[in-house]
Every structure is written in C-alpha cells, then in structure tokens.
C-alpha cells in the first residue's frame, strides 16, 4: 500500500493555479525528487505535504490516514515530518550537539536517550569530531550535515528537503548529493526532495517527478525519465535534446520537412498524425562524406559553431531548412566552423513524442 498519497491536489493563489490536480503515490522508504523549473509548483507541493499550506482541492494521506483536505488540515507539528530548507536555520549560539539535540529536548526525552541518539546520528553524518563547535566555525558542507542530522535524529515518518544544496559551491554540492543518498540508504526514511538541478535528482532519487506549470509531466526512475521521455518538455528539460516536429506516416517515420525524415526506434506517436521526435545531443553522428544513397536519417548541414569543452566538443549545425541542431562529439571529432557536414540520427536513438 502506498505510504504517502497525493490525490487530485490543487493550490491556488488568487486567480493563479500553482498546483493543478496532481496525483502521486510514494512507497515507504522511497526517495522521490520533485524536479522542474522555477514556478512549476514543486515547492508549493512540498509545503502542502508539510502542512504549511492548506489545499484548495484534493487530499494528502500518510499511511492511509488523511492529513490534508480543503475542509481539514493537520498542523505541521502533528505530522511527524522533518523539513530542511535552503537556509540551514541553525542556532548560532548552540554547539553542533545542542543544535542536533534541540528537537529531542522539545519532546522531553530522557538525557541518556538524547545523548545516545545524538551520538549515533553525529557519527553517521561524520560530525562526531565537531560536536562542540559552533555553526559559525563550520564549512557550508558541515553546516548542511548538521541540518540533516537535526532532521533525522527525531526519526520522522517523512523527510522533506527544499533545495537543500543551493547555497553550496559546485564541488560541495556534488559531494553532498552522494552524502544525502548514503544517509538515505542507511536510514530509509520516506523522503521528498525538491530541486531544479537535474544532476541532484539523478544522483539521489529512486523516483523523479518532473513538474511543469503546476502539473506532473512524467514520473519514473532516473533511467526511465532520461531514456524514455514521454513529452517534449521532459525531453528538453532532462539532459537536453534536439526536438523536431513533423507528420507521422502511420508506421515509424516522422517527416519533419525540408528533407529531414526520421525513422524512430521507440516512443509513442500522436494519433492525429502531428508528432515530434527527440534525440540526445551526444547520440547524433557527424561525417564529412555523404551516406549511401537512400540511407535513413541522414541530412546535410553547415557547422555554425564549434566549442572545445575538455572531454567533448559542442557543435551547432545549421540545416538547409533553417533548423539548428546541437551535437556533442568526442574531442577527436574536429570540424571547423563553416564546414559542410552530414548528420546521422541513429533510428535507435530517435524517440517519438506524442505530446
């Protein structure tokens, strides 16, 4: 049975619908990322789960128990959830130990139990040697670990994270992604994690929920979302892709016009005939010589830009019909700007999109 259930959940601010009739089920122990651009509704959804906002429609259940409807909403302090915000919100006058112990002391637990539980979580988050330091004497990554330890030590039913790594530099952010996943694997709390960072979502999550304009575009494993996008938005947002619109021939071909005819190896075609095809930048091949006559998925183009990026080269290639295609190649595939080239779109990497 699902542990956390959102059914027909909606939230409006005046005339603006921020969360629009979304439904989602999360199993106990899963780490689910709500991923999407700014303004897509992911943080509002998180705040509805936490109880900081009341829904205008729908219902939230935890363990089969209703905790939020438009008529009745359980207050945040009675939901047994922990939330970590973008700002760490640590008490500057308290030591690491005191910050982590704060929630346990509010619950009036015995001193011996507080000591044991705090010692255990500090060891798990690699903070045991820093227990008597103050937040001002810690690095950003260490402060984030304190915030995590404080949230986990009270043993919540659900852990909520709202862009928790946004204040860290790139190297620390990468390190903390793996730390969050390590701690999740150790404690297996049901976790809802909000981020706009695709790499964070891919690294940490069991399930990615891609949101756009208040609705869920697609939910699935990181591999499903990347390899098998269902919509044009997901194809463009996750990992980036070239998307071509055209007309489905009723079999496996989409005619995109201007000589670009693409055979698709996977996906769903729009039943009305208008369809689209996505292909990842790194799946396109560049060649100087034309293919054998009649070979599928080839078209001529002109290199407009070439950028060396260390492990790969990034190209923009203009097609005769006016389309611009982005292509990522190994560094040894060198074509100067202005070169005439041929592009190959391997059918097995062309995915039809119904919407």
KALIN-V335223 format. One line per field, one symbol per residue. phi: phi as a letter, one per 40 degrees, with the letter a starting at -180 (. if undefined). Layout:
BEGIN
phi->???
END
This chain:
BEGIN
phi->.dcbbbbfcbabbgccccbbfcbabbccgcbbbcbicdgchcccccccccgcbbccagabbbfgbcbaaccabccdcbcfbbbbccccfccccbcddccccdcccccfccdcccdcccdccccccgbccbdccbdcbbccccccccccccccccfccbbbbbfcbccccdccccccdcccccccccbfccbbbcabccccccccccbbbcbafgbccabicdcccccbccbcccccccggacbbbabccgbbbbccgfgcbbcbcahbcccchcaabbacdcccbbacccccdgccgbacabccabbcbgcabbbbbcccchcbbcbbbccccbbcdgccbbbbbddcbcbcbca
END
